[in-house]
Structure formats: structure tokens, C-alpha cells
Amino acid sequence: MLVTAQTGPGVTGVRLRLSGNVVDEMPPSGGVAVLAHSGLPSSPDDVVIEAVDATGKVLATSPVNRPGGPKMAFACGGAGGVVRTFQAPPPTAPPTPPTTTR
């Protein structure tokens, strides 16, 4: 589940709560925060986002599932249990310069 939030002045953090528990949080970057949680809630009504200030005071709370409003979350799939490690290819030796004989 991914949730995006656009923030205003004074917001220094955004939290994603699932059934009352914080499952992800981040400071906004350029006025935007993207929060994620692996798995889906049992009920979309259990998911809220909170905007907080530098002291941790909650400035605003919004349910992700707003009746009649835009949906703020979507589910995406991936290959479960697959971990890929990307590495640079091994260095190759420079080509040997040609030799000339006379």
C-alpha cells in the first residue's frame, strides 16, 4: 500500500497509521511525503495519515478512505520473497596493445 500526501508550511513529518499503530513516517520533501506498508489493511477505514510539527504535535489527521472524495492510497503488487542484488559488472582488463615485430 502506498499513500502520498501533499503538505503545507509547518509540517515537518507525516505518519501513516494502521489500526492506531504508526507503520511508516517521513519528513516531507518539497511538500510531498510518500508512505508505504507491506500488505493491505483488513478495512480501508483503519488507515489514516497525520501531519505533525517539529514538536510531534498532530496538526491534521485525514482518513485514507474518504467517502465521496479522492482515494489517497493504492495497492501495488510485486514478486513476494524475491530479493535481487544489483552490482556493477566486474571490471575487465584493458585490452593488450598490439605488438609489432620488424
N, C-alpha and C positions, 0 to 999 in steps of 0.2 A: 504494500500500500504506500503510495506517495501522496503527500499533501504539500501544496505550495501556499505561501502566504505573502501578501504584499504588506509592508509595514510603513508606519509613519514616523514622524520625529519623536524622540524619546524612547522608542522601543529598542532595547539592547539585547533581547532574547526572545525566542519563540519556542514554545513547548508543545509537543504532541502528547495528549493524554488518552489512554485506552482504559476504559473501566476505572477511571480515577487514578491510574498509575502513569507516571511520566515514562514514555518509551523512547522518546528522542527529543533532542533540543539543540538549538544552534543560534548563534548571533546572526542577524540578517546581514546580507552582503548586497550593497546597492539597493536596500529597501526590499529585498526578497529573501525568504527562507524556504528551504526545501527539506521536508522532514520525511522519514521513511520508517516503516516497520515491516518485518518479515511476517507474513501471514495476514489474514483478514479478521476483523472483529466478528464476534458472534452476532452483534447488532450494530449497524452503522450509527445508531443513536448513542452508542457508548463512546464515540470518538469526538474529542474537542481539541481545539488549539487555543493556546493562551499567549498573549503578548505581555512581556514583562519589562520593567525598567531596570536600571543598574542596581537597585537595591533588592530586586527579586519580587517587587510588588506587582501583582497582576493588574495590568491596565485594561485589558479586554479579553473576553472569552467568547469563542464562537463555535457552535456545533459544526462538524464537517457536513453532516446531512441536514441541510436547511430545507424544510418543506417549502416548496414553491420557489426556491431560489437556486442559484447555481451550485452544482456539486463541487466540492473542494478537494476531492480525493478520487483516485482511480487505482485499480488493481492492475498489476502487470505480472507477467509470468517469466520464468527463467528455468534454466536446467537445474533442478534440485540436486544438491550434493556434488556438483561438478566444480572442482577448483582448477583454474588454469593459471599457470605462472608464465608470464611473458618475460623473456630475457632477450638481451641483444644477441645477435648471432656471434659465434666465436670469431675472434679475429683471424684473418687469413694472412699468411706471409706474403710480403710484397713479391712480385714476380722477379725472378732472377734475370738480371740484364744479359742480353745475348753476348757471347764472346766471339771474337773474330780471330782467325788464325791466318797468317800470311805464309 
